[in-house]
Amino acid sequence: MSKRLIGIDIGASTLRVAILNQDKGQVSIVSLLEKDYADEAEMSAHLKELLDGEFKIGDQLVTCLPARTAYVRRLEFPFQDDKKILAAIPFSMAAQLPVAIDDCVTAMQSVQPTENGAIVTVAAVPREILQSLLSSFEEADLPLHFVDLAPFCHVAGLGEHVGSGLLVCASSQDTTVSLVQDGSLEDYRILQAIEGPGSTQLQQLLREIRVLTHGVDSGQLPVSLMGERGRTELAEHLQSAGLGVEILSLELGGEMVEGPFLPAVALALRARVAKKSRSFNFRRGEYALKGEWANLRRKLVLLAALLGAAVLIVCGSMILKYTDKAGRAEQLQTEMVDIYRTLFPGSSTIVDVPLQLKSAIRDLQEQGNLVASGQASPLAILKELSRLPAMVTVEIQELAQNDEEVKLTGRTTSFEAVNQIAKVLGDSPMFSKVQVSDAKMSLDGSRIDFRLLLSLAKLGADQ
């Protein structure tokens, strides 16, 4: 997920803002902005104007205090426990400051373990200076995440680009000279702002460079210039003193950043630095950023409310669908019961209509098989009887069947008709033999009562 890194360099009368975009570890320039201001009220107005818009989660906004505003001390402790060190810092700093420690806000770098304990670099800033800076951002309604200290923030952001050498930041407020070794700040000096060629500040700058590079061939140690006054004239003056000087530039996402905007870019890049790096952040304790968490909490509450409403809507929809389907199922059950009672009016117990219908259908199929299944079924025999000649009048009174024969009892008009019946049934392939077992005339002579014995033909037998 991409996020913005925003560095704000507050000069004596100029405000410079660098807005970078970081996406999957790659940094690109969004915009570089510049505004002049006359007082703090105008600066706050410019901040609000330049950074107008909604800040997303993950955006980081960084600024710094001038180097001259802080007291920086390296403290040694005979122990390495972080909690003990935090508790001991106010007492150790109080003994080394020209002002009351209660009037200052402190920040510390990561603890550096040693053989006999630990060393930690601590910075103390007068409380009123920090409060004045924070009030400018609060008036502009901007979530300030980091308040670092020059030149530590510059090296934290640009150290990997400088490597080893001297980093000179010449601004309208002051000039800082930082000795950088393998991307880390080893020592630094704070000088007055350079006024112009031939000024005493230039001679002082050369002296401090020689002090920092004592024991090192300063001609082999590269000097990088940045800041609004780190221009060609300063570079030429230092080169004339035998120093290897370059005006620092930085390429980000295919775009070049020149000297005046490099302090702001360094602040933006400082936001990527891990918490345990050698840098400061005065935005802690009672001055920690709280407004962003409040905004985030409101958003989370709104999101939770929307999620709850969505869950209620989904649950309500499911309940309505279930109720509708349950009502429909009950209606279908009532219809099935009515149909079953219509089909089987004698049934008194109804438990499971589909299962009872299947059972009834199975019983009917079994009864039908008794009548109609097989080659010599009762239905097939009746079908053969229906083939008797139309001239023969016959009344079947009884038909009894087993696996081998059929006994047929009936009435007809004459003995000739009995013989015709026997002949027609004898020609049927269903019967192997037809025998008239009895034939007699009724007392009034109006009919002949007969009994036939029909032997069933076996399947596969020759007829």
Residue pairs with C-beta under 8 A, 6 or more apart in sequence:
1 23
1 58
2 21
2 22
2 23
2 24
3 21
3 22
3 23
3 56
3 58
3 59
3 60
4 19
4 20
4 21
4 22
4 30
4 56
4 58
4 59
4 60
5 19
5 20
5 21
5 22
5 27
5 59
5 60
5 62
5 268
5 269
5 271
5 272
6 17
6 18
6 19
6 20
6 51
6 59
6 60
6 61
6 62
6 268
6 271
7 17
7 18
7 20
7 62
7 63
7 157
7 263
7 264
7 265
7 266
7 267
7 268
7 269
7 270
7 271
8 15
8 16
8 17
8 47
8 61
8 62
8 63
8 264
8 267
9 15
9 16
9 17
9 18
9 63
9 64
9 261
9 263
9 264
9 267
10 43
10 63
10 133
11 171
11 172
11 173
11 228
12 171
12 172
12 173
13 36
13 37
13 38
13 172
14 34
14 35
14 36
14 37
14 172
14 228
15 34
15 35
15 36
15 37
15 43
15 46
15 47
15 50
16 32
16 33
16 34
16 260
16 261
16 263
16 264
17 31
17 32
17 33
17 34
17 50
17 51
17 264
18 29
18 32
18 33
18 257
18 261
18 264
18 265
18 267
18 268
19 29
19 30
19 31
19 32
19 33
19 268
20 27
20 28
20 29
20 30
20 252
20 265
20 268
20 269
21 27
21 28
21 29
21 30
22 272
26 253
27 252
27 253
27 269
27 272
28 252
28 253
28 254
28 255
29 252
29 253
29 255
29 257
32 257
32 261
32 264
32 265
33 50
34 260
34 261
35 46
35 49
35 50
37 43
37 46
40 132
40 135
40 136
41 139
43 136
44 136
44 137
44 139
44 140
45 140
47 136
47 137
47 140
47 142
48 139
48 140
48 141
48 142
51 61
51 140
51 142
55 61
55 142
55 143
55 292
57 296
59 143
60 145
60 146
60 268
60 271
61 142
61 143
61 144
61 145
61 146
61 271
62 144
62 145
62 146
62 147
62 148
62 153
62 267
62 268
62 270
62 271
63 133
63 137
63 144
63 146
63 147
63 148
63 267
64 147
64 148
64 149
64 150
64 153
64 267
65 125
65 129
65 130
65 133
65 147
65 148
65 149
65 150
65 282
66 150
66 173
66 174
67 149
67 150
67 151
67 174
67 176
67 188
67 190
68 173
68 174
68 190
69 125
69 126
69 129
69 149
70 123
70 124
70 125
70 149
71 93
71 96
71 97
71 98
71 99
71 104
71 123
71 124
71 125
72 121
72 122
72 123
72 124
72 149
73 92
73 93
73 96
73 97
73 121
73 122
73 123
73 124
74 119
74 120
74 121
74 122
75 89
75 92
75 93
75 119
75 120
75 121
75 122
76 114
76 117
76 118
76 119
77 84
77 85
77 88
77 92
77 117
77 118
77 119
77 120
78 116
78 117
79 85
79 117
79 118
80 111
80 113
80 117
80 118
82 111
85 108
85 111
85 118
85 120
86 108
89 106
89 108
89 120
89 122
90 101
90 106
92 122
93 101
93 104
93 106
93 122
93 124
94 100
94 101
97 104
97 124
99 126
101 124
103 126
103 127
103 128
104 124
104 125
104 126
104 127
105 124
105 125
105 126
105 127
105 130
105 282
105 285
105 287
106 122
106 123
106 124
106 125
107 122
107 123
107 125
107 149
107 280
107 281
107 282
107 284
108 120
108 121
108 122
108 123
108 280
109 120
109 121
109 122
109 152
109 277
109 278
109 279
109 280
110 120
110 275
110 276
110 277
110 278
111 118
111 119
111 120
112 118
112 119
112 120
121 278
123 149
123 152
123 280
123 282
125 149
125 282
130 147
130 282
130 287
133 147
134 144
134 147
134 287
137 144
143 289
143 291
143 292
143 295
144 283
144 289
145 271
145 283
145 289
145 292
146 270
146 271
146 281
146 283
147 280
147 281
147 282
147 283
147 287
148 156
148 267
148 270
148 279
148 280
148 281
148 282
149 280
149 282
150 169
150 176
150 263
151 167
151 169
151 176
151 178
151 185
151 188
152 185
152 278
152 279
152 280
153 266
153 267
153 270
153 279
153 280
154 167
154 169
154 176
154 178
154 226
154 263
154 266
154 267
155 162
155 167
155 178
155 180
155 183
155 184
155 185
156 266
156 269
156 270
156 273
156 277
156 278
156 279
157 265
157 266
157 267
157 268
157 269
157 270
157 273
158 167
158 226
158 248
158 250
158 262
158 265
158 266
158 269
159 180
159 183
159 184
159 185
160 183
161 248
161 250
162 180
162 183
162 224
162 248
163 180
163 182
163 183
164 180
164 181
164 182
164 183
164 221
165 180
165 221
165 222
165 223
165 224
166 177
166 178
166 179
166 180
166 209
166 212
166 213
166 221
166 222
166 223
166 224
167 177
167 178
167 180
167 224
167 226
167 248
168 175
168 176
168 177
168 178
168 205
168 223
168 224
168 225
168 226
168 227
168 230
168 234
169 175
169 176
169 178
169 226
169 227
169 230
169 263
170 193
170 194
170 225
170 226
170 227
170 228
170 229
170 230
170 234
171 193
171 227
171 228
171 229
171 263
172 193
172 228
172 229
173 193
174 190
174 191
174 192
174 193
175 190
175 191
175 192
175 193
175 194
175 201
175 205
175 227
175 229
176 188
176 189
176 190
176 191
177 188
177 189
177 191
177 205
177 208
177 209
177 212
178 185
178 187
178 188
179 185
179 186
179 187
179 188
179 212
179 213
180 186
184 278
185 278
187 212
188 212
189 208
189 211
189 212
191 201
191 204
191 205
191 208
192 201
192 204
193 201
193 229
194 201
194 202
194 205
194 229
194 234
195 201
196 233
197 233
197 237
202 234
202 237
205 238
206 238
206 241
209 218
209 223
209 238
209 243
210 218
213 221
218 242
218 243
219 242
219 243
219 244
220 244
221 243
221 244
222 244
222 245
222 246
223 238
223 243
223 244
223 245
223 246
224 245
224 246
224 247
224 248
225 231
225 234
225 235
225 238
225 245
225 246
225 247
225 248
225 259
226 247
226 248
226 259
226 260
226 262
226 263
226 266
227 259
227 260
227 262
227 263
228 259
228 260
230 247
230 248
230 259
231 247
231 259
232 247
235 245
235 246
235 247
238 245
239 245
247 258
247 259
248 259
248 262
249 256
249 257
249 258
249 259
249 262
250 256
250 257
250 262
250 265
251 257
252 265
257 265
270 279
273 279
283 289
333 353
336 353
336 354
337 350
337 353
339 353
340 347
340 350
340 353
340 356
340 357
341 347
341 350
343 360
344 360
347 356
350 356
370 378
371 377
371 378
371 379
372 378
372 379
372 380
374 380
375 430
375 459
376 401
376 406
376 430
376 456
376 457
378 399
378 401
380 430
381 399
381 401
381 406
381 430
381 454
382 399
384 425
384 428
384 430
384 431
385 396
385 408
385 425
387 424
387 428
388 394
388 420
388 421
388 424
389 420
389 424
392 412
392 413
392 417
392 420
392 421
393 412
393 413
393 417
394 410
394 411
394 412
394 417
394 421
395 410
395 411
395 412
396 408
396 409
396 410
397 409
397 410
397 411
398 407
398 408
398 409
398 410
399 406
399 407
399 408
399 409
400 406
400 407
401 407
403 456
404 455
404 456
405 453
405 454
405 455
405 456
406 431
406 453
406 454
406 456
407 451
407 452
407 453
407 454
408 451
408 452
408 453
408 454
409 449
409 450
409 451
409 452
410 449
410 450
410 452
411 447
411 448
411 449
411 450
412 418
412 421
412 447
412 448
412 450
413 447
413 448
414 448
415 439
415 441
415 448
417 448
418 436
418 439
418 448
418 450
419 436
421 450
421 452
422 434
422 435
422 436
422 452
425 431
425 434
425 452
425 454
426 433
426 434
429 457
429 463
430 456
430 457
431 454
431 455
431 456
431 457
432 455
432 456
432 457
432 458
432 461
432 463
433 454
433 455
434 452
434 453
434 454
434 455
435 452
435 453
435 454
435 455
436 450
436 451
436 452
437 451
437 452
437 453
438 449
438 450
438 451
439 448
439 449
439 450
439 451
440 448
440 449
440 450
441 447
441 448
441 449
442 448
442 449
457 463
